[in-house]
């Protein structure tokens, strides 16, 4: 008999049961259970916490809901109050690894050199520039401080706001105007602004509800941008002409399929506007000459199911990354005057061994980012398709393109990192092949890579597949099964969780934790097939891989049952939910950030902005009974049962358009009703933020410190 749920139901006679304080532990709020039943494909779906979704969303003004979220926040604060000293200690450690006045490597873009920097104690970046002249190059600082001009100070923009995000940074061809987007709530509906860099005054118009990104025409008189519909789907590209009213803006493209999102970019050559519309598995691209801003768009290749492609421009041709011949993608070129698919010619053949992930088409070089045997590499192609790779010596690392704004640079800016190597900025010289270090991430409080060990291991999943794992630990950490372990995973959308340097995780590793990244199916670390093996009807492979990785690490004596802390966010939160359902006793503590845990109900709600575009990833239970049954079999919210659950640290954002606030709220409410243990379960909802939590650099670090303090305390490992 489920005694605890029965007792809770007896006392739960209002939205929130009365809360009492004891000397032992703060008592949590108990959410009301309200009957809600619906029949889908003959299957009865019960959801007693359905009421936590405000019917007027995205406006949330239901007082019962707000009261519940506030009560959970108050419970969170009561639970964390005794951990305040530990949280502060961790925060100061983490903060001590940050350079107070950190600045980016200067990058040349036309007549100016640009740089972003933090000022001491400031939360946001300041963007500056100075003229290129005989005394200045991109490898040097400006001749004097007076030559540096502030382009945009995000600290000024964020003043008096609890939340701030900037998106987009588009300088017009005259170098006199800057277009950028701002979001003060976390709902990712950016207001587009244009700043006159000569007068430092904004244009009188603002364009709300945009994606924040914009592209200038080459005459500097027109600005292209994307707006969202009422369901937060980027669906329409417009052209604004300076000096006219925004209500006169011209619609350049509109996407009518709810399963496709629209995005814009400028080709590396700066000659074309690129309008891309895509679902998770299908894409379609149109281009427009930025010399003729009022011309019609040219379609590259019409959409067809599961054909994904991207376009850049190089000399007088388009360079296209496409999966029409190989799932790991290939490169083709097409003439500028007729880029249709019949004209495509091979540049780099697809390969089962080489997964092509990105391409930059400069005037003199085509540069490809790819993965081979799970490791990233960058290759320089000539006109015949021959290529050479940039060598790196570590056995496992992360590698990505840095800032390369010019169309024909002499060097390629790349960023490099590993679990033990701080982020390093390189400039690769195309002519000589020299790789020059431009910056190494500094750790003010000190960091000696020689004190740490990195491993790459493989766990055998229950179906026999080998799942790679990246590991980091101190040399003095015992390998006898006594060490605690922090295991991270994601496993969705083909996203790769690469082994890069994290200053924050050192606070756990230096306390004796082994840090492990499970490269589970659903990501694309081993190629596109790795992604396909963890989506749709293969989704449970992702969850099984994660649990099997944990069991392998126990068998290999990296750790022991109950000494594993796990963490994941968004779709990684789905992973956390599935992991505690499948093997609750494995985990010593769990952090689930903005967790996507109410998968079935979300996939049944096509009024939500992301649902139609997510069906190719998760399945469409509206149309398919089989999809419904499969999602129901693993959906973390639906699979909860009366049992013991590990300590849980859960976060949410009231304005989050990606994982709506009610998913973690409902999940926490249901766990609290069902759980048969007295382990802590706390939920913090940011009432003025969205998917990424707090926006300032120090505020976000304090959130990490809170998570670590919770884990250390829950696992009896606090100092």
N, C-alpha and C positions, 0 to 999 in steps of 0.2 A: 504494500500500500504506500502511495506517495504521500507520506505524512506531512512533510514540510510544505509542499504546494497546497495541501488541503488546509493546513492551519493558516497559511497566507491568504487563501481565498476567503476564509471565514472573517478575517479582520479587514479585508480590502473592500470597504463599502463606499468609498468615494474615490475621486480621481487620485488622490494621494492619501494613503493611510497616515494616521497620526504618527509622527516620528518622535522617538524618545531617545535620550542620551543615557548611556551607562558609563561606568568607569572603565569598562573593558574595551569597547569599540563603539564608534558612531553608528547609529542605526540608519540604514538606507531608506530612501523613499520607495514606496511600492506603487507601481502604476496600476490603475484600474484595468480590469479585463471586461471588454464590451463585446458582446456577441457579434460576429461578422462572418458569414458563411456564404460562399458562392460555389456554383457548380461549373467546372470547366471540363469539357470533353467527358462528362459523366463522372468526373472526379471531384469530390467535395474538398474544398480548401477552406480551412478554418483559420481565422486571423484575429484573435481577441485584442491585438494592439494596433489594428488598422487605423483607429481613431487618431493615432499620433501623426498621421499625415494630414496636414492642414488642407482642407478642401479648397482654400483660396491660394494655395502655393502658386507662384513663388512668394506671395505675401503670406507671412506667418503672423496671424494676430489672434488665433484661438487661445483664450486665456488659460484653459485647462492644459494645453500643450506647453505654453510658455511657463506656467507654474511648475509643471513636471521637470522641464529642462533646467529651470533655475534651482529646483530642489536637488537635482542630481549634481549640479555645479557646487551647491553648498555642501553636499555630502563629499564631493571630491576634495574641497578645501579642508573640510574637517579631517578627512583621512590623511591628507598630505601635510597638515600642520605639524605633527611630530617629526616629520621628515624634512622640515624646513632647513635645519642646519646642514644636513647631508646634501640636500638639493643645492644650497648655496656653495658648499664646498666643491661639488661637482661642476657647478656653473663657473666658478672661478678657475678651476682647472682647465675646462674647455675654452673659456675666454682667454686664458693665458697662452693658449696655442695659436691665437689669432693675432696677426699684425694689426695694431690699432690704426695705422695710416697706410694700410695695404693699397697698392695701386697696380693696375694692369700694365703689361708691356705696351709701350706706345706703338700705334699702328698708323701707317701712312694711308691716306685716302685723298687722292688728288692734291690740292694745294695745301692741305692741312695734315697735321699729325694729331691723332685723337688718343685720349687716355681717360680711363675711369679710375676713381680712387675713393677710398674712405677717409674721412677726417676722424681724429681721435674722439671716441665716445659717441659718434654719430651712427645712426641705424642704417642709413641709406647712402647710395653712391652719389658722388659728384662727377659730372662729365666735363672735361676740359679739352681745349685744342690750342695749337699754335701753328703759325705759318711755317711751311717748309722754306728754308733759305740757305744761303751758303754756310751759315754757322750751325745749321740744324739738319739732322737727318732722323729717320725713324729709329736709329740705333742710339740716339743721344737725347739727353734732356734739353729743354729749350734754353736759349742763351741766358735768359734771366726770368725771374718770377713775373715780371711785368709783361712778358710776352705771352703768358698763359692766360687765356680767356675762358671763363666759365660758360659752358654751353647750356648746361641744365644741372640744377642742384635738387636732387630728389628729396633731400631733407627739408627744403623750403616748401616743396609741393606737399609733403606729408604732414606738415605742421598742423597741430590740433586735430589730427585724424588718428584713430586707433589702428586703422588698417590702410596700407598703401601698396599698390603695385603699378609699375610702369610696364607697358609693352609697346614695342615698336620704337625705332629711332631712325627716322628717315630724313636725311639732309637733301635739300633740293639741289639741282645742278648748278645754281649760282652760288652755293654755299651760304646763302643768306637766310634760309628758312629751315626750321626743324619741325617735323610732324611726329607726334607721339601720342599714345593713349594712356589714360589713368583710370584706375579702379580703386574706389575708397570703401568697398564693402566686401570684396571677395567673391562677388557673383559673376565675375569675368565678363561683365558688360562694360567695355571700356569707352570712355568719352575721348574722342579724337580732338586734339588741339594742334594749332600751328603757332610756333613762336618765331618772331622776327629776331634774328641773332644780332642785328645791328642796333636796334632800339631796346631789345630785351622786353618787348611787349607782345602779348598774345593777340592774334587776330580776333576780331569781334565775334566770330562764329565758333561754335563747338558742335561736334556731331556725336550724339549719344548712341549707345547700344551697338558699338562696333567691336571688332576683334582686337583693335589697337594697332594692327599692322596697316601700312600704307605704302604706295609706290608713286613717285613723281614721274610725270612725263618729261621728256628730255628738254623741252622748252621752259620747264619750271612753272607753267601756267595751270597745270591740271594735276589733281591728286586722286588716285584710285584707292578705294577702301572697301571693306566688307562689313555688312551689318547682319545682326542676328534677328531671327524671327521671335515671336512671343515665347516659343519653347526653347530659346537659347541655341537654335541651330543657325550657324553661319550659312546664309543661303543666297545673298544678293551682293553683287559687285556694282559699285556706283562710281561715277566720275564727277568730281567737284571742280569747277572752274573758279579760280581766284577772282574775287571781285563780284561774284554773284551770290544770290541767296541759296542756302543749302536745299531749300525745297524745290529748286530748279535742277538739282543734280540728276544726271542721266544714268539710268540703269544700263549697265554694260552686259551683265549676265545675271540670270536668276535660275536657281536649281529648285525644281519642283518635287523631286524625290526626297521624302523624309529620311531616307536611309543614307543620304549623301551630304557631306559638309563641304563648304567652299573655302578655298584659301588662295591668297595671291602672293607672288614673289616677283623679284626682278632677276632676269638672267644675269649670269656672271659677266657677260659682255656688256651689260647695261643697255642693250638694244631692245629688249622685249619685256613686256608684262606677261607673266605666266599665271593663268587662271586654272587652278586645279580643283576638281570636285571628286570626292572619293568616299567610299564606304571602307570598311575594314579589309575588304578583299578585292575591290574593283575600283578603278580610277579612270578619269577622262581629263584631258588637258587641252586647253586652248591658249593661243598666243596672240599678242597684239604688238605692233611696232610702237615703241615709245616715241618715235619721231612722228607718228600719225595717231595721236591719242583719240581722235574721233572715228577711226577706221573700225571695221568690223573685226571680230575675233576670228581666228583661223583654228579649226579643229585639227588636232594631230591624228588621233585615232578614236573612233567611236567606242563607247564603253561596251564591253562584253563581260559576262560573268567571270570573275576570278582572274581577269587580266589587270595587273597593276603595272603602271609605268610612270616615270618622272622625266622631265625635260629640262635641259639646259642648252645654252647657245654658245657656239665656238666657231669663230671666223664666219664663214657663210653657210654653216650647217647647224643642225640641232643634234645634240648628243642625248641619247635616250637610254635610260635604265629600264629594262623590261623583263617580265617573267613569262613572256609568251612562248619561249622555247625551252626554258629551264626554270624550275622553281627557285633556284638559287640566283636567278637573274643573269642577264647578259647585257652587253652594251652594243647599241647600234647607232648609226648616224643617218641623217636624212637631210636632203637639200633644203635650204631656207625657203626657196620659192615653191617647193612641193614636198612638205614633210609627211604626207600621208603614208600609211603603213606599207603600201606597195613599193615605196621608194627606200625602205629601210635597208641598210647595208651593215653587215657585221663589223664591229670594231674589236670586241672582246667576247669570245664564245663563253656560254654558260658552262658550269662544271659542277658536278656533285661534290667536289672537294673544296671549291672556292665559292663562298657566299658573298656576293657583291652587295654592299650595304649603302654606299653613297658615291657621288661623283661630283667633281668640280671641273668645269670646262673653261679653263683659262685660254687666253689668246694663243699662247705658245705651248701650252701643255694641258693634257687631260690627266687628272689625278683621280685615282680610285681608292676608296676605302673598302676593305673586304675582310672576311674571316676565313682562316684556313686552320683546320684542326682545332677549332675553338678559339684561336688566338687572332687578334686584330693585326692587320698590316696595311700599309699605304703603298700604292704602286703608281709609278709615273709611266704613262703610255706615250709612245710616239705615234705618228700617223699610220703606221702599218699594224698597230696593235701590239707590238713588242713592248715589254714593260720591265722595269727594274723596281725592286722593293727597297724601302728604307729600313736598314737593319737595326734591331734592338736585341739586347743580350739576355734579359731576364726571361725566366721560363714561363711566367704569367704576368700580365700587365694590362693596362687600359691605354688606348690610343684614340685620339679624335682630332678633327680639324679645329684649329683655332680661328682667329679673326683674319679673313683674307678678302677684304672688300674690293681690291682693285682688279681690273680685268686682265692685266698682263704683268703680274709681279715678278720680281727677280728671285724671290724666296717664297717658300710655302710655310706658313705658320701652323705648327702642330702642337698638341698638348699630350703629355705622357705622364703616367702615374702607375704605381703598383701598390700592393698592400703595405710595403715598407718604404717605398720611394715617394716622397712628397711630389706634388704636381710640378712638373718641369715644362717650361715653354721653350720650344726649339724653333729655329728658322733653318729650313733645309734649302740650300743654294741649288737651284736647278742646274746651273752651268757646271759647277765643280763637284756636286754631290756632298759637299761638306754639311755637317749637322752642327749648328752652333747653338749653344745654350744661351737663352736670353734671360731666363729667370728661373730660380728654384724657390718653391714655396718655403718660406721661413717659419720656424716654430720658435717663437720668442722664449718659451719656457724650456726649450731644449728637446731634441729628439735624436737618438743614435740608432740608426737602422741595424747596427750590429747586435743590438740587444734582442732582436726579434727573429723569428723563424717563419717562413712561408712554406706551405705544402700545397700540392695539388693531388687530390685523391679521387677515387671513383667508387661509388656505392653501387651495388647490384640491386636494382629495383625488383619488386616481386615478380615482374614479367620477364626478368633477365636482362633488361636494358641497363647499360652502364651510365650512371649519372655523375657528372663531374662536380667536385667541391673545391672551393678555394679556402685556405685556412691561414690564420695568423695567430701567433702566440709568442710569449716571451720565451727566451731560451731556458729560463729557470722554472717554467711551468711544468709540473710533473705530467708524464704521459703514462699514468697508472690507473686512469679512470676516476681520479678524485677531483679533477679540475671542473669548475663550472664552464658552461659553453653558451655563447650567444649565437643563435642560428637565424640567419636572414634569408628570406625568399620572396619571390614575386610570381613569376610563371604565367604570364598572360600577354596577349597582343604582340607577341614576338619581341618584346622588350628584353634587352640583355642586361643582366646584373653583373657588371664587370668588376674585377678586383682592383679598385682604385683606392688611393690613400684617403682615409677618413681621420681627421684629427679628433673627432668626438669619440670614436670607439676605443681610443687609447685609454680612456678613463676606465673602461671595463677590462681591457687586456692587461693593463698595469695592475689590476686587482686580481690577476690570476685567471681571467677568462680566456678561453679559446674562442676566437671569432671565426665563424664559418659562413660562407655564402653557398647556398644550394642552387646549382645551375639547372633547375628542374625543367621538364618539358612544359611547353607553353611560351617559354622564351625562345630566342633563336641563336643561342650561343654556339650550337653545333650545326647551324644551317636552318633553312626554311622548314625542312621536314621536322626539326625539333619543335618548332612552333606548332605545326599542324598536329603533332602528336599530343598536344595538350589543349586542344580547343574542341568545341562542339561535343560530339559523342566520345571524344578522348579526354574530356576535361578532368575526369577523376585520375588520370595518369599524373597530373600536376600534384594533386594532393597526396597520392600514394608515394610519389617520388620523395616528397618532403619528409614524410614520416619514415620512409625507408632510409633516407640519408641520416636522419637522427639515430635510427637503430644501428646503422653501420658505424657511426661515430662512437656509439656506446661500445659496440663489439671491438672496435679498434682502440679502445681505452683512451679516447680523447676526453671522455666524460662519463656520466652515469645517469640512469633513469632518475628523473625528478630534479636534475641539476642543469637542465637546459632551459634557458630563456629564449623565447622566439619573438620575432617582430616582423611586421609587414603592414603595408598601407594600401588603401584603395582595393585593387584586385588582389594585392598581397594580403589585405584584410580578409578577403574570401578564403585565402589559404589558411590564415590563422583560425577562422571559424571552422573550416573543415578539419584542421589538425586537432583542435580540442574535442571535436565530436568523435573523431576516429581513434585517438589515443590520448585521452585526457591525463593519464597518469605519467606520461613521458615528460611533461613540461613543468618547470618550476615557477615560471612567470611568463605572461603573454602581454605584448603591446600590440594592439590592433588600432591603427590610425585610419580614420575615415573609412572604416571597413565596408566593402561591398558584400553584405551578408544576406540581404533579403532578395536574392537573385530571382527567384520565381516571380514574386509579386512585381518586381521592377520590369522583368521581361514580358509581363502580362499587361503593363501599363504603357500603351503607345502614345499617351499624351506627354510623357516625359521626354526631354530633349534628346537623350542619348539612346533611348530604347531601340528605335528602328535601326540605327547604325550599329547597334550591338548584336542584333540577331545573327549576323554571320559569325560572330565570335562565340556566342553562348547557345544559340538556337532560338526558334520562334515558337513558344508554347501556345500562342494564340491560334496559329495555323496547324500546328502539329501536336497530336496527343502524345506521340513518341518523345518529342522534345520536352513536353511538359513532364512526362514521367521520369525522363532522365535527369532533368534539372531538379525535380522534386527529390530525387534519390540522393542528392549531395548538397542542395542549397543549405548553407549553415544555419539559417534561421529556422527552416522547416525541419531540420534533422536534430534539433535540440531535444534532450530527454532528461528525465529525472536521474541525475548522477552527480558525482563530485567533479567540479571543474577547477582548473588551476587559477591562481590569482590573475586578475584581468585588469589591464589599464587601457581604456578605450577613449578615443577622441572623435569629435565631430565638428562640423562647421555649419551654422544655421543658414548661411548663404551659399553653401556648396552646391553648384549645379551638376557636379559629376557623380558624387555619392551623396544623395539627399540626406539631410539630418536625421530623418525618421528611421533610416536603416540601422545605424548604430543604436539609436534610442530604443527601437522595438527589440532589437537583439539583446540589449542589456536588460530590459524589462522582463523578457521571457526567460533569460538565464536566471535572473534573480528569483523568479517564481519557481523555477524547476530545480535549482541547485540544492544539493543535499549536504553541503559543506559550509564552513564559516570562513573560507578564503575571501580576501578582499576582491570586490568588483566595483570599479569606479569609472564614471563617465564624465568627461569634460567637453562641453559644447561651447565653442567660441561663438558668442552671440553676434559678433561683428566681423566675422572672417569666413573664408571658404575652404577650398580643398587643401590648400597648402598650409593651413594653420596661420599663426601670427607671421607678419611680414617683415618686421625689422630683424637685422642680423643678430642682435643680442637677445631679442624676445624669442626667436626661434631656437637659439642655443639653450635658453632657460627651459624650453619645453623638452629638449633632449635630456637635460639634467633631471627634470621631473621623472621622465621615464626610467632613467637609470636608478634614481633613488628608490623608486617603487620596486624595481626588480631586485636590487640588492637587499632591500628590507624584507620583501616577500620570501626571498631565498635564504634569509638569515646570514647574509654575507656583508652587511653594513659594517663599516669600521667601528 
